[in-house]
């Protein structure tokens, strides 16, 4: 059984999609979303986790970026976590986690990296920037995580058209559909290869 922790900062629709895919739709896959990690006590992902019966923890900045002990790493070890998936998690992953999980942390980004990535480029900020940049297409990128924002080897990209008159909201809907369709399957393939 491959045990996965999902890190999220917001509503958690991608986290819920992963839980449903592996626990309800394909329980034979030998993958378990064993823990949800949030960095905001008000993040709706915590309610989704509760409703779906997945344990969750909240870490503040001092616990996430400690100066001496590593409470998050201790929690991941206690839950026997093998892999980490970032699903709308907004903090830069610290070096101690990257070292503890080499090539075993993956992220999803709502644009075609390397364009429109980096600190502050998340959610509607990305979609506004894509439209303001006059792009004819956007999409999602699923990539391995290293010590820089939205950097690391790309595992998967898929594109969608940015139509004339597209709004950030309509583009966000297209991107969300791509995330829901592809994220669980890419994670599954990645876990099989790992």
C-alpha beads as a LAMMPS data file, in Angstrom:
LAMMPS data file: protein, C-alpha beads

194 atoms
193 bonds

1 atom types
1 bond types

-500.0 500.0 xlo xhi
-500.0 500.0 ylo yhi
-500.0 500.0 zlo zhi

Masses

1 110.0

Atoms # bond

1 1 1 0.000 0.000 0.000
2 1 1 1.382 3.413 -0.982
3 1 1 0.429 6.007 1.601
4 1 1 0.025 9.608 0.422
5 1 1 -0.288 12.899 2.264
6 1 1 -2.066 15.704 0.410
7 1 1 -1.113 19.279 1.285
8 1 1 -3.736 21.957 0.550
9 1 1 -4.371 25.576 1.504
10 1 1 -7.917 26.197 0.301
11 1 1 -11.161 24.494 -0.610
12 1 1 -9.620 21.111 -1.378
13 1 1 -11.556 20.068 -4.479
14 1 1 -8.460 18.387 -5.924
15 1 1 -7.785 16.658 -2.598
16 1 1 -11.364 15.378 -2.537
17 1 1 -11.033 14.195 -6.137
18 1 1 -7.911 12.198 -5.235
19 1 1 -9.595 10.645 -2.186
20 1 1 -12.655 9.663 -4.202
21 1 1 -10.552 8.267 -7.051
22 1 1 -8.347 6.065 -4.890
23 1 1 -10.731 5.176 -2.059
24 1 1 -14.125 4.943 -3.755
25 1 1 -13.678 4.578 -7.517
26 1 1 -10.478 2.469 -7.565
27 1 1 -9.834 0.953 -4.129
28 1 1 -7.903 -1.878 -5.805
29 1 1 -5.110 0.539 -6.714
30 1 1 -3.255 0.004 -3.418
31 1 1 -3.015 3.759 -2.840
32 1 1 -4.367 5.433 0.254
33 1 1 -4.725 9.140 0.911
34 1 1 -3.706 8.766 4.532
35 1 1 -3.422 12.364 5.674
36 1 1 -4.480 15.886 4.721
37 1 1 -2.137 18.706 5.742
38 1 1 -3.414 22.293 5.755
39 1 1 -1.699 25.560 6.620
40 1 1 -4.931 27.385 7.490
41 1 1 -7.334 26.211 10.207
42 1 1 -10.244 27.635 8.176
43 1 1 -9.334 25.821 4.927
44 1 1 -12.403 23.972 3.649
45 1 1 -10.196 21.001 2.738
46 1 1 -10.325 20.101 6.443
47 1 1 -14.104 19.726 6.290
48 1 1 -13.826 17.631 3.118
49 1 1 -11.281 15.393 4.865
50 1 1 -13.572 15.005 7.883
51 1 1 -16.560 14.089 5.709
52 1 1 -14.479 11.526 3.802
53 1 1 -12.929 10.030 6.943
54 1 1 -9.333 11.079 6.237
55 1 1 -7.213 12.327 9.163
56 1 1 -6.001 15.905 8.906
57 1 1 -3.521 18.210 10.602
58 1 1 -2.957 21.955 10.547
59 1 1 0.535 23.421 10.751
60 1 1 1.383 27.059 11.270
61 1 1 4.389 28.768 9.710
62 1 1 6.648 28.251 12.738
63 1 1 5.908 24.510 12.752
64 1 1 6.309 24.219 8.988
65 1 1 9.606 26.138 8.863
66 1 1 11.134 25.173 12.224
67 1 1 14.575 26.208 13.380
68 1 1 15.424 23.051 15.312
69 1 1 12.849 20.212 15.513
70 1 1 10.634 19.010 12.663
71 1 1 7.069 18.389 13.899
72 1 1 5.656 18.015 10.377
73 1 1 8.232 15.389 9.462
74 1 1 7.443 13.577 12.723
75 1 1 3.729 13.589 11.832
76 1 1 4.402 12.258 8.325
77 1 1 6.572 9.495 9.779
78 1 1 3.915 8.612 12.371
79 1 1 1.352 8.234 9.560
80 1 1 3.859 6.171 7.514
81 1 1 3.628 8.558 4.559
82 1 1 5.479 7.440 1.420
83 1 1 4.585 10.303 -0.958
84 1 1 3.391 13.905 -0.805
85 1 1 0.981 15.548 -3.254
86 1 1 0.515 19.319 -3.283
87 1 1 -3.003 20.260 -4.325
88 1 1 -3.343 24.025 -4.077
89 1 1 -0.735 24.358 -1.355
90 1 1 0.743 27.867 -1.358
91 1 1 3.866 27.640 0.796
92 1 1 7.318 26.822 -0.528
93 1 1 8.306 23.308 0.512
94 1 1 11.280 23.431 2.915
95 1 1 14.571 21.673 2.218
96 1 1 14.124 19.163 5.058
97 1 1 10.966 17.780 3.401
98 1 1 12.556 17.630 -0.053
99 1 1 15.498 15.736 1.448
100 1 1 13.186 13.355 3.332
101 1 1 11.037 12.717 0.213
102 1 1 13.421 12.952 -2.770
103 1 1 11.521 12.744 -6.062
104 1 1 8.427 11.817 -4.023
105 1 1 6.684 15.213 -3.868
106 1 1 4.488 16.337 -6.757
107 1 1 2.539 19.539 -7.412
108 1 1 -0.221 20.650 -9.755
109 1 1 -0.102 24.157 -11.250
110 1 1 -2.937 25.865 -13.194
111 1 1 -0.806 27.020 -16.144
112 1 1 1.716 25.737 -18.651
113 1 1 4.980 26.020 -16.759
114 1 1 7.512 27.521 -16.960
115 1 1 5.185 30.395 -17.925
116 1 1 3.027 31.949 -15.210
117 1 1 4.698 30.203 -12.302
118 1 1 6.567 31.355 -9.226
119 1 1 5.765 33.040 -5.939
120 1 1 2.318 34.640 -5.927
121 1 1 1.175 32.833 -9.071
122 1 1 -1.779 30.754 -7.949
123 1 1 -5.510 30.513 -8.629
124 1 1 -7.117 33.554 -10.203
125 1 1 -3.782 35.424 -10.230
126 1 1 -2.578 32.921 -12.832
127 1 1 -5.717 33.121 -14.968
128 1 1 -5.707 36.926 -14.954
129 1 1 -2.036 36.940 -15.978
130 1 1 -2.624 34.439 -18.802
131 1 1 -5.443 36.563 -20.233
132 1 1 -3.541 39.820 -19.738
133 1 1 -0.594 38.227 -21.551
134 1 1 -2.746 37.596 -24.616
135 1 1 -2.108 33.852 -24.565
136 1 1 -4.032 31.647 -26.978
137 1 1 -3.849 28.637 -24.680
138 1 1 -3.359 27.647 -21.082
139 1 1 -3.558 24.375 -19.213
140 1 1 -2.187 22.470 -16.255
141 1 1 1.271 21.248 -15.330
142 1 1 1.946 18.404 -12.914
143 1 1 5.565 18.370 -11.811
144 1 1 8.021 17.095 -9.244
145 1 1 8.851 19.544 -6.474
146 1 1 12.259 20.990 -5.762
147 1 1 13.401 23.937 -3.650
148 1 1 11.959 26.591 -6.003
149 1 1 8.326 27.552 -6.636
150 1 1 6.812 25.801 -9.676
151 1 1 10.117 24.326 -10.727
152 1 1 11.102 20.683 -11.072
153 1 1 10.743 18.013 -13.709
154 1 1 7.419 18.047 -15.555
155 1 1 5.442 14.822 -15.385
156 1 1 2.449 15.966 -17.461
157 1 1 0.927 18.941 -19.248
158 1 1 -2.383 19.312 -21.023
159 1 1 -3.633 22.401 -22.867
160 1 1 -6.884 24.214 -23.452
161 1 1 -7.776 27.141 -25.719
162 1 1 -8.084 30.656 -24.369
163 1 1 -10.966 31.973 -26.460
164 1 1 -11.641 35.543 -27.504
165 1 1 -13.596 37.175 -24.688
166 1 1 -12.359 34.619 -22.136
167 1 1 -12.611 35.798 -18.537
168 1 1 -10.462 34.658 -15.624
169 1 1 -13.559 32.923 -14.247
170 1 1 -14.335 31.017 -17.458
171 1 1 -10.674 30.036 -17.834
172 1 1 -10.644 28.868 -14.213
173 1 1 -13.588 26.559 -15.010
174 1 1 -11.724 25.024 -17.954
175 1 1 -8.605 24.531 -15.863
176 1 1 -10.609 22.977 -13.027
177 1 1 -12.100 20.422 -15.426
178 1 1 -8.616 19.514 -16.655
179 1 1 -7.434 19.113 -13.067
180 1 1 -10.363 16.897 -12.128
181 1 1 -9.919 14.694 -15.200
182 1 1 -6.154 14.275 -15.233
183 1 1 -4.703 14.781 -11.744
184 1 1 -5.692 11.400 -10.205
185 1 1 -4.596 9.451 -13.297
186 1 1 -1.223 11.185 -13.475
187 1 1 -0.675 10.595 -9.753
188 1 1 -1.563 6.938 -10.258
189 1 1 0.956 6.553 -13.116
190 1 1 3.619 8.372 -11.116
191 1 1 3.090 6.108 -8.100
192 1 1 3.273 2.982 -10.260
193 1 1 6.618 4.115 -11.709
194 1 1 8.037 5.114 -8.313

Bonds

1 1 1 2
2 1 2 3
3 1 3 4
4 1 4 5
5 1 5 6
6 1 6 7
7 1 7 8
8 1 8 9
9 1 9 10
10 1 10 11
11 1 11 12
12 1 12 13
13 1 13 14
14 1 14 15
15 1 15 16
16 1 16 17
17 1 17 18
18 1 18 19
19 1 19 20
20 1 20 21
21 1 21 22
22 1 22 23
23 1 23 24
24 1 24 25
25 1 25 26
26 1 26 27
27 1 27 28
28 1 28 29
29 1 29 30
30 1 30 31
31 1 31 32
32 1 32 33
33 1 33 34
34 1 34 35
35 1 35 36
36 1 36 37
37 1 37 38
38 1 38 39
39 1 39 40
40 1 40 41
41 1 41 42
42 1 42 43
43 1 43 44
44 1 44 45
45 1 45 46
46 1 46 47
47 1 47 48
48 1 48 49
49 1 49 50
50 1 50 51
51 1 51 52
52 1 52 53
53 1 53 54
54 1 54 55
55 1 55 56
56 1 56 57
57 1 57 58
58 1 58 59
59 1 59 60
60 1 60 61
61 1 61 62
62 1 62 63
63 1 63 64
64 1 64 65
65 1 65 66
66 1 66 67
67 1 67 68
68 1 68 69
69 1 69 70
70 1 70 71
71 1 71 72
72 1 72 73
73 1 73 74
74 1 74 75
75 1 75 76
76 1 76 77
77 1 77 78
78 1 78 79
79 1 79 80
80 1 80 81
81 1 81 82
82 1 82 83
83 1 83 84
84 1 84 85
85 1 85 86
86 1 86 87
87 1 87 88
88 1 88 89
89 1 89 90
90 1 90 91
91 1 91 92
92 1 92 93
93 1 93 94
94 1 94 95
95 1 95 96
96 1 96 97
97 1 97 98
98 1 98 99
99 1 99 100
100 1 100 101
101 1 101 102
102 1 102 103
103 1 103 104
104 1 104 105
105 1 105 106
106 1 106 107
107 1 107 108
108 1 108 109
109 1 109 110
110 1 110 111
111 1 111 112
112 1 112 113
113 1 113 114
114 1 114 115
115 1 115 116
116 1 116 117
117 1 117 118
118 1 118 119
119 1 119 120
120 1 120 121
121 1 121 122
122 1 122 123
123 1 123 124
124 1 124 125
125 1 125 126
126 1 126 127
127 1 127 128
128 1 128 129
129 1 129 130
130 1 130 131
131 1 131 132
132 1 132 133
133 1 133 134
134 1 134 135
135 1 135 136
136 1 136 137
137 1 137 138
138 1 138 139
139 1 139 140
140 1 140 141
141 1 141 142
142 1 142 143
143 1 143 144
144 1 144 145
145 1 145 146
146 1 146 147
147 1 147 148
148 1 148 149
149 1 149 150
150 1 150 151
151 1 151 152
152 1 152 153
153 1 153 154
154 1 154 155
155 1 155 156
156 1 156 157
157 1 157 158
158 1 158 159
159 1 159 160
160 1 160 161
161 1 161 162
162 1 162 163
163 1 163 164
164 1 164 165
165 1 165 166
166 1 166 167
167 1 167 168
168 1 168 169
169 1 169 170
170 1 170 171
171 1 171 172
172 1 172 173
173 1 173 174
174 1 174 175
175 1 175 176
176 1 176 177
177 1 177 178
178 1 178 179
179 1 179 180
180 1 180 181
181 1 181 182
182 1 182 183
183 1 183 184
184 1 184 185
185 1 185 186
186 1 186 187
187 1 187 188
188 1 188 189
189 1 189 190
190 1 190 191
191 1 191 192
192 1 192 193
193 1 193 194
